Amino acid sequence: MTVNAEKHPAIKSFLIQILLVISGAFFFSLANPGFLFPKGLSLFAWCMYVPVLLCVHRASYRTVWLWGGIYGVVSYGLYIFWLFTFSTVAMTAVSFKYFILCSLLFIALKAADSLCGKGAAFVQGLTFCAYEYIKTLGFVGFSYGVAGYTQWKNVLLLQSSALTGVWGITALVVFSSVIVYCVVRDAHCPFSAGALWKSVRHHCAGMCVWTFCLAAALVYGAVVLKTRLPGSGKTVKVCAVQNNSDPWKGGVEAYERDTKELMRLTDQALQTDSDIKLVVWPETAVVPSIIMQYSMRNDRKRFEIVTSVLKYINRQSAVFVIGNFHSVDSGGEYYDDYNCAFVFKPGVNVIPPEPELYAKIHLVPFTESFPYGKQFPYVYKLLLKGDTHLWSPGTERKVFHQAGLSFSVPICFEDTFGDDCRKFVLNGARAFINMSNDAWSGSLACQNQHLAMAVFRSAEKPYSDGQKYGFRAKRALSVLQGR
C-alpha cells in the first residue's frame, strides 16, 4: 500500500523533519575531517546549522527534544565513526551525552524562536555559541566538533584565535548559519526570486555586521602573517618520531619491536641532521614502566627492553622526550599509574633513570578515567574488561627547561583544550611539544580531527603578567613511517 504524502500533512511534515535532521548531521560531518573527506570540506561549516534551525522552527515543543536527540546521535555517530571500532562503551557514552545535550539545545532554540520576537535569531546564535562551549566542560568535556575548528586550514582566519581563542571563529561560523536560515525562512513560503530578494534586503543589517566581523578577522590575520618575519625569534631543531602503531597491542614482543623501530627511525633522523637538539617519541612509546622495571627487575624481558632504551638514549647528545607510564606505590591496595612524559638528558639522568616528568592531568573520559566507579560499578567493570587504561591524574603543570627551551608537554587529548594549554604558559612555558599517537584509531580522519584542534594552540597567544610571549620552535626533521 502506498501513501500519498500530499494527502497526509502529518506524514509530509514528518518526512521533511527527518530530511532536515539527516541533512544537518551530514553537513556537520562534511564540514569536519571525516570518512568521506579526511581533511573535511570547511565550506559546509558556514551553513551546517541551517537545517537544524529550520527543523526547530517547524517542530512543536512536544517533539523538538526528540529531533534534537536524534540529531546529536547521528551527527556525532558520523563524525567520530572511528570510535565504534575502539570502544563500544565510549561510543555509547558519547551518543548518550549528545542525545541529552542536543535535546536541551533544541528546546532552548525553540524557546528563543517562539518567545524572543525580532531578536529570536540573535538569541539562537548566542544559544548555539553557549552550546559549543558547554560541551567542552566537565568530566565528559569533548572539544571534538566545536564549529571553529572546521576552519583549521584557513590560515588567515586562524590568526584571530590569538585574540579570542577558537570561540571568536566559532561565533562567526554559527552566525553565518543563523543569517542564511533567516533569509531562507522568510523567503520560502511562497518561494520566488522576488521573495528571496525581499528577505535578503530585510536581513541586510545583520549580513553587513557579520561581513564586517569576518573581514576584520581576515585583515587581522593578513597583518599578523605579514609582520611575522621569517627567521625571527629563537629556533630549536626538533625531531618528532612516530612509529604509527598501537603500543598496547601485541604484548611484550610488540613492545620490543616498537622500541627498536623508534630507535631505528631516530638514528635515521640524527644521521641526517646532527644539529637536532630535541628528540620526541610519542605517548606511551615505551610501554613497560621504565623506573619500576629498572628498580624492581621482576620481569626479565621488560627489564631488557627498558635497559636497551636507556643505554640508547645515554649514547646520544640530544635531549629525549618520551612517553611512558609511571607507577607509584601510594600505600593503597594498588599502585597509582600515571600517563607520563619523561625528559632525559644523556649523561645526566638516564642511568639510573631519574627523568624529569609530567603526569597527564586531563584524562580522556571513559577510556583513561572514570571517577564514578562506586556510583556506577557496572560501567566501571565494563571499562576494565574493555580496551581501556585507567590512569590517575597528575597535579602539576610542569615546565621543562632543556635544549635552550622552556616547554611543556600536553599529552594527546590535552592539547584539544585551549584553557589547559594556557595554564602551561602561565607557568612559564614558551613552546608546546604535544605527545600524541592516534594510530590506535586506524583512521586518518581521526588524526586530522586532532590536528585541526592542535593548530589553534600554535596561533593562540596567552597573556601572562601583561606581556605577550611568542616562541617559534623549528622542526628540522620529522621522521614518519607511513601506513
RODO-2510 file (C-alpha; in nm, 4 decimals, decimal comma):
residues 483
     n   res          X          Y          Z
     1     m     0,0000     0,0000     0,0000
     2     t     0,1312     0,3436    -0,0922
     3     v     0,0568     0,6598     0,0997
     4     n     0,0266     0,9970    -0,0705
     5     a     0,2143     1,2401     0,1482
     6     e     0,0325     1,5335    -0,0112
     7     k    -0,2955     1,3992     0,1297
     8     h    -0,1444     1,3316     0,4709
     9     p     0,0166     1,6544     0,6026
    10     a     0,1447     1,4846     0,9173
    11     i     0,3407     1,2290     0,7149
    12     k     0,4770     1,5007     0,4873
    13     s     0,5846     1,7084     0,7875
    14     f     0,7494     1,4055     0,9474
    15     l     0,9464     1,3260     0,6298
    16     i     1,0608     1,6870     0,5987
    17     q     1,1806     1,6831     0,9592
    18     i     1,3733     1,3602     0,9012
    19     l     1,5318     1,5134     0,5899
    20     l     1,6344     1,8252     0,7823
    21     v     1,7870     1,6272     1,0702
    22     i     1,9812     1,3958     0,8380
    23     s     2,0945     1,6917     0,6243
    24     g     2,2143     1,8772     0,9319
    25     a     2,4068     1,5714     1,0541
    26     f     2,5724     1,5229     0,7128
    27     f     2,6628     1,8916     0,6836
    28     f     2,8246     1,8718     1,0278
    29     s     3,0178     1,5603     0,9271
    30     l     3,1283     1,7022     0,5917
    31     a     3,2487     2,0296     0,7453
    32     n     3,4896     1,8374     0,9689
    33     p     3,7527     1,5779     0,8750
    34     g     3,5537     1,2588     0,8216
    35     f     3,5168     0,9261     0,6485
    36     l     3,4332     1,0783     0,3082
    37     f     3,6811     1,3666     0,3131
    38     p     3,9732     1,3053     0,5542
    39     k     4,0507     1,6790     0,5745
    40     g     3,6893     1,7955     0,5708
    41     l     3,5099     2,0477     0,3493
    42     s     3,5158     2,3609     0,5617
    43     l     3,2790     2,5445     0,3253
    44     f     2,9894     2,3360     0,4613
    45     a     3,0547     2,4772     0,8097
    46     w     2,9165     2,8168     0,7132
    47     c     2,5682     2,6712     0,6607
    48     m     2,5796     2,3454     0,8600
    49     y     2,3287     2,4638     1,1222
    50     v     2,0690     2,5908     0,8722
    51     p     1,8827     2,2549     0,8567
    52     v     1,8918     2,2387     1,2379
    53     l     1,7310     2,5812     1,2772
    54     l     1,4674     2,5007     1,0132
    55     c     1,3892     2,1740     1,1937
    56     v     1,3491     2,3595     1,5245
    57     h     1,1288     2,6241     1,3607
    58     r     0,8940     2,3593     1,2194
    59     a     0,8825     2,1332     1,5261
    60     s     0,6433     2,1556     1,8188
    61     y     0,7524     2,1745     2,1821
    62     r     0,6202     1,8204     2,2198
    63     t     0,8620     1,6723     1,9647
    64     v     1,1508     1,9186     1,9328
    65     w     1,3561     1,7484     2,2065
    66     l     1,3364     1,4154     2,0215
    67     w     1,4577     1,5682     1,6956
    68     g     1,7447     1,7209     1,8902
    69     g     1,8407     1,3868     2,0423
    70     i     1,8319     1,2144     1,7039
    71     y     2,0458     1,4917     1,5533
    72     g     2,3027     1,4617     1,8329
    73     v     2,3396     1,0849     1,7965
    74     v     2,3501     1,0812     1,4150
    75     s     2,5825     1,3805     1,3721
    76     y     2,8421     1,2544     1,6194
    77     g     2,7993     0,8965     1,5002
    78     l     2,9030     1,0100     1,1514
    79     y     3,1742     1,2412     1,2833
    80     i     3,3559     1,0084     1,5253
    81     f     3,2765     0,6839     1,3443
    82     w     3,6261     0,5588     1,4331
    83     l     3,5268     0,5311     1,7995
    84     f     3,2953     0,2370     1,7168
    85     t     3,5932     0,0115     1,6493
    86     f     3,7860     0,1280     1,9559
    87     s     3,5375     0,1193     2,2430
    88     t     3,1654     0,0478     2,2246
    89     v     3,1268     0,1693     2,5832
    90     a     3,2890     0,5048     2,4986
    91     m     3,0792     0,5372     2,1830
    92     t     2,7641     0,4625     2,3813
    93     a     2,8606     0,7251     2,6385
    94     v     2,9257     0,9879     2,3679
    95     s     2,5946     0,9062     2,1971
    96     f     2,4068     0,9373     2,5266
    97     k     2,5782     1,2689     2,6058
    98     y     2,4876     1,4263     2,2735
    99     f     2,1328     1,2906     2,2804
   100     i     2,0766     1,4735     2,6103
   101     l     2,2783     1,7837     2,5202
   102     c     2,1212     1,8332     2,1766
   103     s     1,7719     1,7657     2,3161
   104     l     1,8245     2,0554     2,5567
   105     l     1,9783     2,2649     2,2782
   106     f     1,6758     2,2179     2,0535
   107     i     1,4376     2,3084     2,3388
   108     a     1,6369     2,6278     2,4058
   109     l     1,6423     2,7150     2,0344
   110     k     1,2662     2,6578     2,0150
   111     a     1,2063     2,8798     2,3155
   112     a     1,4127     3,1580     2,1576
   113     d     1,2274     3,1130     1,8275
   114     s     0,8831     3,1467     1,9849
   115     l     0,9461     3,3902     2,2703
   116     c     1,2097     3,6407     2,1564
   117     g     1,0283     3,8079     1,8673
   118     k     1,2533     4,0085     1,6344
   119     g     1,5601     3,9220     1,8393
   120     a     1,4985     3,5469     1,8159
   121     a     1,7731     3,4802     1,5601
   122     f     2,0329     3,6672     1,7639
   123     v     1,9372     3,4770     2,0791
   124     q     1,9522     3,1486     1,8861
   125     g     2,3027     3,2344     1,7712
   126     l     2,4114     3,3044     2,1294
   127     t     2,2455     2,9791     2,2370
   128     f     2,4454     2,7847     1,9798
   129     c     2,7688     2,9527     2,0935
   130     a     2,6885     2,8621     2,4547
   131     y     2,6246     2,5013     2,3484
   132     e     2,9614     2,4881     2,1704
   133     y     3,1358     2,5992     2,4898
   134     i     2,9337     2,3925     2,7378
   135     k     3,0059     2,0667     2,5563
   136     t     3,3777     2,1109     2,6334
   137     l     3,3259     2,1358     3,0107
   138     g     3,3390     1,8831     3,2931
   139     f     3,4365     1,5184     3,3091
   140     v     3,2739     1,4401     2,9729
   141     g     3,4058     1,7596     2,8113
   142     f     3,4777     1,6959     2,4434
   143     s     3,6297     1,9589     2,2128
   144     y     3,5856     1,7424     1,9038
   145     g     3,3191     1,9008     1,6837
   146     v     3,3477     2,2635     1,8005
   147     a     3,2434     2,4697     1,4979
   148     g     3,5508     2,6941     1,4901
   149     y     3,7846     2,4003     1,4370
   150     t     3,6357     2,3427     1,0912
   151     q     3,8452     2,6417     0,9763
   152     w     4,1799     2,4833     1,0656
   153     k     4,3111     2,5184     0,7100
   154     n     4,2121     2,8853     0,6785
   155     v     4,5470     3,0357     0,7788
   156     l     4,4243     3,3969     0,7693
   157     l     4,1176     3,3368     0,9834
   158     l     4,3102     3,1114     1,2203
   159     q     4,5260     3,4034     1,3391
   160     s     4,2315     3,5722     1,5111
   161     s     4,2331     3,2952     1,7706
   162     a     4,5226     3,4913     1,9247
   163     l     4,2550     3,7393     2,0397
   164     t     3,9517     3,5212     2,1079
   165     g     4,0685     3,1621     2,1111
   166     v     3,8622     2,9289     1,8981
   167     w     3,5410     3,0906     2,0257
   168     g     3,5537     3,4023     1,8092
   169     i     3,5797     3,1902     1,4951
   170     t     3,3057     2,9644     1,6306
   171     a     3,0769     3,2674     1,6634
   172     l     3,1471     3,3676     1,3015
   173     v     3,0646     3,0176     1,1804
   174     v     2,7477     2,9938     1,3912
   175     f     2,6061     3,3323     1,2942
   176     s     2,6677     3,2573     0,9276
   177     s     2,4174     2,9729     0,9586
   178     v     2,1780     3,1955     1,1548
   179     i     2,1759     3,4608     0,8799
   180     v     2,1285     3,2075     0,5994
   181     y     1,8481     3,0458     0,7996
   182     c     1,6700     3,3787     0,8457
   183     v     1,6863     3,4524     0,4742
   184     v     1,5603     3,1052     0,3767
   185     r     1,2874     3,1014     0,6435
   186     d     1,1405     3,4357     0,5361
   187     a     1,1610     3,3607     0,1619
   188     h     1,0362     3,0048     0,1384
   189     c     0,6588     3,0497     0,1592
   190     p     0,5842     3,1049    -0,1222
   191     f     0,9377     3,0848    -0,2574
   192     s     1,0300     3,3081    -0,5520
   193     a     1,3197     3,5211    -0,6668
   194     g     1,1305     3,8308    -0,5517
   195     a     1,0636     3,6819    -0,2090
   196     l     1,4277     3,5836    -0,1742
   197     w     1,5480     3,9339    -0,2645
   198     k     1,2992     4,0887    -0,0231
   199     s     1,4263     3,8599     0,2535
   200     v     1,7876     3,9472     0,1762
   201     r     1,7108     4,3188     0,1999
   202     h     1,5210     4,2647     0,5254
   203     h     1,8250     4,0992     0,6841
   204     c     2,0804     4,3284     0,5228
   205     a     2,1878     4,4879     0,8522
   206     g     2,2748     4,1538     1,0097
   207     m     2,4589     4,0439     0,6965
   208     c     2,6631     4,3664     0,6957
   209     v     2,7640     4,3265     1,0613
   210     w     2,8672     3,9655     1,0049
   211     t     3,0596     4,0572     0,6872
   212     f     3,2422     4,3346     0,8712
   213     c     3,3455     4,0975     1,1534
   214     l     3,4674     3,8352     0,9066
   215     a     3,6602     4,0939     0,7050
   216     a     3,8190     4,2345     1,0220
   217     a     3,9327     3,8847     1,1260
   218     l     4,0839     3,8197     0,7824
   219     v     4,2604     4,1565     0,7718
   220     y     4,3997     4,0952     1,1191
   221     g     4,5292     3,7575     1,0037
   222     a     4,6940     3,9092     0,6975
   223     v     4,8668     4,1749     0,9091
   224     v     4,9906     3,9180     1,1617
   225     l     5,1330     3,6925     0,8914
   226     k     5,2983     3,9836     0,7107
   227     t     5,4683     4,1141     1,0254
   228     r     5,5871     3,7702     1,1348
   229     l     5,9234     3,7849     0,9640
   230     p     6,0812     3,4553     0,8510
   231     g     6,3745     3,3570     1,0690
   232     s     6,2829     3,5937     1,3527
   233     g     6,2778     3,4629     1,7080
   234     k     6,4539     3,1741     1,8691
   235     t     6,4645     2,8386     1,6924
   236     v     6,5360     2,4863     1,8118
   237     k     6,5701     2,1835     1,5872
   238     v     6,3305     1,9093     1,6921
   239     c     6,2984     1,5548     1,5619
   240     a     5,9477     1,4133     1,6128
   241     v     5,9496     1,0349     1,5628
   242     q     5,6230     0,8493     1,5047
   243     n     5,6147     0,4743     1,4502
   244     n     5,2387     0,4620     1,3830
   245     s     5,1450     0,1561     1,5855
   246     d     4,9084     0,0939     1,8744
   247     p     5,1537     0,0497     2,1643
   248     w     4,9197    -0,1582     2,3792
   249     k     4,8504    -0,4421     2,1379
   250     g     5,0723    -0,7436     2,0875
   251     g     5,2287    -0,7897     2,4308
   252     v     5,5987    -0,7890     2,5167
   253     e     5,7049    -0,8857     2,1651
   254     a     5,5251    -0,5804     2,0268
   255     y     5,6786    -0,3570     2,2951
   256     e     6,0252    -0,4713     2,1914
   257     r     5,9511    -0,4333     1,8199
   258     d     5,8173    -0,0798     1,8690
   259     t     6,1175     0,0409     2,0714
   260     k     6,3575    -0,0984     1,8115
   261     e     6,1634     0,0781     1,5373
   262     l     6,1711     0,4067     1,7288
   263     m     6,5469     0,3766     1,7734
   264     r     6,5935     0,2945     1,4054
   265     l     6,3917     0,5967     1,2933
   266     t     6,5756     0,8187     1,5415
   267     d     6,9125     0,7019     1,4097
   268     q     6,7963     0,7847     1,0597
   269     a     6,6994     1,1364     1,1680
   270     l     7,0148     1,2080     1,3686
   271     q     7,2346     1,0888     1,0838
   272     t     7,0516     1,3266     0,8508
   273     d     7,0915     1,6288     1,0780
   274     s     7,3395     1,6271     1,3650
   275     d     7,2171     1,9668     1,4930
   276     i     6,8935     1,8215     1,6319
   277     k     6,8650     1,9265     1,9965
   278     l     6,5432     1,7554     2,0964
   279     v     6,4056     1,4111     2,0085
   280     v     6,0382     1,3386     2,0769
   281     w     5,8827     0,9927     2,0949
   282     p     5,5024     0,9588     2,1187
   283     e     5,2662     0,8861     2,4065
   284     t     5,3472     0,5521     2,5791
   285     a     5,6158     0,4933     2,3171
   286     v     5,7811     0,2660     2,5728
   287     v     5,5098     0,0611     2,7435
   288     p     5,6953    -0,1120     3,0323
   289     s     5,7330     0,1274     3,3244
   290     i     6,0941     0,2409     3,2960
   291     i     6,1506     0,3386     3,6581
   292     m     5,9638     0,0446     3,8099
   293     q     6,1139    -0,2220     3,5810
   294     y     6,4658    -0,0849     3,6246
   295     s     6,4411    -0,0802     4,0047
   296     m     6,2372    -0,3980     4,0702
   297     r     6,3596    -0,6194     3,7810
   298     n     6,0836    -0,8740     3,8338
   299     d     6,0260    -0,9332     3,4620
   300     r     6,3414    -1,0093     3,2650
   301     k     6,2027    -0,9300     2,9195
   302     r     6,0577    -0,5958     3,0245
   303     f     6,3787    -0,5098     3,2084
   304     e     6,5796    -0,5811     2,8909
   305     i     6,3511    -0,3531     2,6877
   306     v     6,3899    -0,0739     2,9406
   307     t     6,7688    -0,1028     2,9678
   308     s     6,8102    -0,1130     2,5890
   309     v     6,6177     0,2154     2,5630
   310     l     6,8160     0,3787     2,8435
   311     k     7,1520     0,2726     2,7001
   312     y     7,0470     0,4006     2,3581
   313     i     6,9429     0,7418     2,4926
   314     n     7,2579     0,7754     2,7014
   315     r     7,4740     0,7381     2,3879
   316     q     7,3126     1,0398     2,2193
   317     s     7,3733     1,4122     2,2583
   318     a     7,0136     1,5338     2,2099
   319     v     6,7605     1,5614     2,4893
   320     f     6,4876     1,2954     2,4673
   321     v     6,1188     1,3434     2,5464
   322     i     5,9448     1,0060     2,5554
   323     g     5,6071     0,8700     2,6608
   324     n     5,5948     0,6119     2,9392
   325     f     5,3749     0,5149     3,2298
   326     h     5,4895     0,5670     3,5840
   327     s     5,3747     0,3538     3,8792
   328     v     5,3818     0,4948     4,2297
   329     d     5,3259     0,2963     4,5491
   330     s     5,0945     0,5232     4,7470
   331     g     5,0316     0,2667     5,0200
   332     g     4,6958     0,1555     4,8869
   333     e     4,5796    -0,1785     4,7527
   334     y     4,7080    -0,0956     4,4052
   335     y     4,9821     0,1184     4,2564
   336     d     4,8852     0,4583     4,1178
   337     d     4,9626     0,4581     3,7444
   338     y     5,0279     0,7827     3,5550
   339     n     5,0454     0,8536     3,1832
   340     c     5,3724     1,0473     3,1658
   341     a     5,6174     1,2386     2,9554
   342     f     5,9776     1,1671     3,0614
   343     v     6,2601     1,4081     2,9795
   344     f     6,6077     1,2515     2,9677
   345     k     6,9361     1,4365     2,9280
   346     p     7,2142     1,1935     2,8248
   347     g     7,4876     1,1588     3,0825
   348     v     7,2802     1,3328     3,3499
   349     n     6,9614     1,1477     3,4478
   350     v     6,9403     0,8423     3,2218
   351     i     7,1205     0,5613     3,4088
   352     p     6,9860     0,5082     3,6675
   353     p     6,6601     0,6547     3,5312
   354     e     6,5767     0,9749     3,7169
   355     p     6,3880     1,1685     3,4484
   356     e     6,2051     1,4938     3,4847
   357     l     5,8428     1,4022     3,4301
   358     y     5,4975     1,5385     3,3650
   359     a     5,1911     1,3304     3,4506
   360     k     4,8868     1,3812     3,2284
   361     i     4,6194     1,5813     3,4102
   362     h     4,3255     1,5988     3,1689
   363     l     4,2460     1,2343     3,1032
   364     v     4,0150     1,1017     2,8314
   365     p     3,6749     1,0192     2,9838
   366     f     3,5801     0,6509     2,9906
   367     t     3,8992     0,5291     2,8227
   368     e     4,1581     0,6808     3,0598
   369     s     3,9483     0,7914     3,3542
   370     f     3,6202     0,7061     3,5238
   371     p     3,5977     0,8575     3,8727
   372     y     3,2457     0,7254     3,9358
   373     g     3,3268     0,3582     3,9887
   374     k     3,1403     0,3423     4,3208
   375     q     2,8292     0,5100     4,1806
   376     f     2,8251     0,3070     3,8571
   377     p     3,0065    -0,0229     3,9294
   378     y     2,8620    -0,1989     3,6244
   379     v     3,0012     0,0651     3,3872
   380     y     3,3338     0,0553     3,5705
   381     k     3,3595    -0,3220     3,5265
   382     l     3,2767    -0,2909     3,1559
   383     l     3,5578    -0,0384     3,1154
   384     l     3,8068    -0,2633     3,2938
   385     k     3,7136    -0,5547     3,0656
   386     g     3,7419    -0,3413     2,7526
   387     d     4,0447    -0,1898     2,5787
   388     t     4,0940     0,0846     2,8376
   389     h     4,3818     0,2003     3,0580
   390     l     4,2522     0,3872     3,3601
   391     w     4,5104     0,6310     3,4939
   392     s     4,5498     0,8513     3,7968
   393     p     4,5520     1,2242     3,7079
   394     g     4,8632     1,4336     3,7579
   395     t     4,8560     1,7561     3,9563
   396     e     5,1381     1,9834     3,8311
   397     r     5,1527     2,1843     3,5064
   398     k     5,5183     2,1021     3,4548
   399     v     5,7502     2,3262     3,2515
   400     f     6,0782     2,1751     3,1313
   401     h     6,3928     2,3771     3,0710
   402     q     6,6119     2,1783     2,8331
   403     a     6,7878     2,2290     2,4991
   404     g     6,7686     2,6051     2,5494
   405     l     6,3922     2,5910     2,5556
   406     s     6,1192     2,6308     2,8175
   407     f     5,8453     2,3933     2,7076
   408     s     5,5517     2,1882     2,8297
   409     v     5,4229     1,8575     2,7002
   410     p     5,0423     1,8400     2,6799
   411     i     4,9781     1,4717     2,6197
   412     c     4,7455     1,3866     2,3294
   413     f     4,3876     1,4783     2,4379
   414     e     4,5117     1,7724     2,6450
   415     d     4,6034     1,9945     2,3500
   416     t     4,2404     1,9947     2,2358
   417     f     4,1631     2,2325     2,5252
   418     g     4,2898     2,5884     2,4911
   419     d     4,2384     2,6623     2,8615
   420     d     4,4600     2,3687     2,9617
   421     c     4,7413     2,4877     2,7380
   422     r     4,7062     2,8440     2,8626
   423     k     4,7803     2,7223     3,2170
   424     f     5,1116     2,5795     3,0976
   425     v     5,2040     2,9183     2,9527
   426     l     5,1095     3,0965     3,2731
   427     n     5,3524     2,8595     3,4469
   428     g     5,6321     2,9708     3,2157
   429     a     5,6104     2,7507     2,9038
   430     r     5,7162     2,9211     2,5810
   431     a     5,6572     2,6256     2,3497
   432     f     5,4399     2,3150     2,3347
   433     i     5,5501     1,9678     2,2372
   434     n     5,2377     1,7616     2,2003
   435     m     5,2925     1,3924     2,2574
   436     s     5,0338     1,2003     2,0547
   437     n     4,9860     0,8676     1,8851
   438     d     4,6476     0,8415     1,7135
   439     a     4,7418     0,5202     1,5334
   440     w     4,5105     0,3262     1,7650
   441     s     4,2106     0,4735     1,5794
   442     g     4,3122     0,3258     1,2430
   443     s     4,1644     0,6402     1,0894
   444     l     4,3253     0,9294     0,9035
   445     a     4,0119     1,1341     0,9744
   446     c     4,0654     1,0919     1,3496
   447     q     4,4246     1,2108     1,3170
   448     n     4,3152     1,5155     1,1162
   449     q     4,0409     1,5963     1,3677
   450     h     4,3063     1,6091     1,6382
   451     l     4,5374     1,8129     1,4156
   452     a     4,2556     2,0588     1,3413
   453     m     4,2399     2,1448     1,7118
   454     a     4,6143     2,1341     1,7784
   455     v     4,6969     2,4007     1,5188
   456     f     4,4874     2,6517     1,7121
   457     r     4,7205     2,6132     2,0103
   458     s     5,0018     2,7306     1,7795
   459     a     4,8178     3,0509     1,6881
   460     e     4,6790     3,1397     2,0306
   461     k     4,8934     3,3747     2,2388
   462     p     4,8028     3,3567     2,6082
   463     y     4,8938     3,6516     2,8280
   464     s     5,0936     3,6454     3,1494
   465     d     5,1649     3,9471     3,3710
   466     g     5,0527     4,1810     3,0969
   467     q     5,3095     4,0550     2,8484
   468     k     5,2617     3,8599     2,5294
   469     y     5,5098     3,5833     2,4674
   470     g     5,5958     3,4064     2,1493
   471     f     5,8319     3,1262     2,0573
   472     r     5,8776     2,9537     1,7262
   473     a     6,0090     2,6004     1,7558
   474     k     6,1598     2,4969     1,4255
   475     r     6,1016     2,1354     1,3369
   476     a     6,4102     2,0415     1,1398
   477     l     6,3114     1,6872     1,0686
   478     s     6,0147     1,4656     1,1434
   479     v     6,0595     1,1007     1,0543
   480     l     5,7366     0,9169     0,9851
   481     q     5,6706     0,5600     0,8963
   482     g     5,3556     0,5900     0,6887
   483     r     5,0970     0,3139     0,6636
***
